[in-house]
């Protein structure tokens, strides 16, 4: 018996494709940022697939939010490390 639903990766690509008109309306700089967000969704595609959410956009959005949260954590950690290094110099 075959699959009744497409893989999440295929569904994700269809969702990204459906945002084509929105993407085209953006200036090149904003388009680059949107493409990065879509790539973050692709990075966590397996995790989104395991979530088994009925609305594919939910998994895509959670992957993007997670990637952004990781980036914020990395930046905060870098700031704290720099602050500690500056305190040691004084």
C-alpha positions as CSV (number, residue, x, y, z in Angstrom):
1,X,0.0,0.0,0.0
2,X,1.4,3.5,-0.9
3,X,1.7,6.5,1.2
4,X,-1.4,8.7,1.6
5,X,0.4,11.9,2.3
6,X,3.6,13.4,0.8
7,X,6.8,13.4,2.8
8,X,7.3,16.5,4.9
9,X,10.2,17.5,2.7
10,X,8.0,17.6,-0.3
11,X,5.2,19.3,1.6
12,X,7.7,21.9,2.9
13,X,8.9,22.6,-0.6
14,X,5.3,23.1,-1.8
15,X,4.7,25.5,1.1
16,X,7.8,27.5,0.3
17,X,6.8,27.6,-3.4
18,X,3.4,28.9,-2.4
19,X,5.1,32.0,-1.0
20,X,6.6,32.8,-4.4
21,X,4.5,35.9,-5.0
22,X,5.3,37.3,-1.6
23,X,9.0,36.6,-2.2
24,X,8.9,38.3,-5.6
25,X,7.4,41.5,-4.1
26,X,10.4,41.9,-1.7
27,X,13.5,43.9,-2.5
28,X,16.7,41.8,-3.0
29,X,17.9,42.3,0.6
30,X,14.6,41.2,2.1
31,X,14.4,38.3,-0.4
32,X,17.8,37.1,0.8
33,X,16.6,37.2,4.4
34,X,13.4,35.3,3.5
35,X,15.5,32.7,1.7
36,X,17.6,32.2,4.8
37,X,14.5,31.6,6.8
38,X,13.3,29.1,4.3
39,X,16.7,27.4,4.5
40,X,16.4,27.2,8.3
41,X,13.1,25.4,7.8
42,X,14.8,22.9,5.5
43,X,17.6,22.4,8.1
44,X,15.1,21.2,10.7
45,X,12.9,19.3,8.2
46,X,13.4,15.9,10.0
47,X,12.3,17.4,13.3
48,X,9.3,19.0,11.8
49,X,8.4,15.8,10.1
50,X,8.5,14.0,13.5
51,X,6.1,16.5,15.0
52,X,3.4,15.2,12.6
53,X,1.4,18.4,12.7
54,X,-1.7,18.5,10.3
55,X,-0.8,22.0,9.1
56,X,2.6,21.9,7.3
57,X,3.2,25.6,8.0
58,X,3.3,25.0,11.7
59,X,6.3,22.7,11.4
60,X,8.0,25.2,9.1
61,X,7.4,28.1,11.4
62,X,8.6,26.2,14.5
63,X,11.8,25.2,12.7
64,X,12.4,28.9,11.8
65,X,11.6,30.1,15.3
66,X,13.9,27.4,16.8
67,X,16.8,28.4,14.5
68,X,16.3,32.1,15.4
69,X,16.2,31.2,19.1
70,X,19.5,29.3,18.8
71,X,21.0,32.3,17.0
72,X,19.9,34.6,19.9
73,X,21.4,32.2,22.4
74,X,24.7,32.1,20.6
75,X,24.8,35.9,20.4
76,X,23.9,36.3,24.1
77,X,26.6,33.7,25.0
78,X,29.2,35.6,22.9
79,X,28.2,38.9,24.6
80,X,28.6,37.4,28.0
81,X,32.0,35.9,27.2
82,X,33.2,39.2,25.8
83,X,31.9,41.0,29.0
84,X,33.8,38.5,31.2
85,X,37.0,39.0,29.1
86,X,36.7,42.8,29.4
87,X,36.2,42.4,33.2
88,X,39.4,40.3,33.4
89,X,41.3,43.0,31.6
90,X,40.3,45.7,34.0
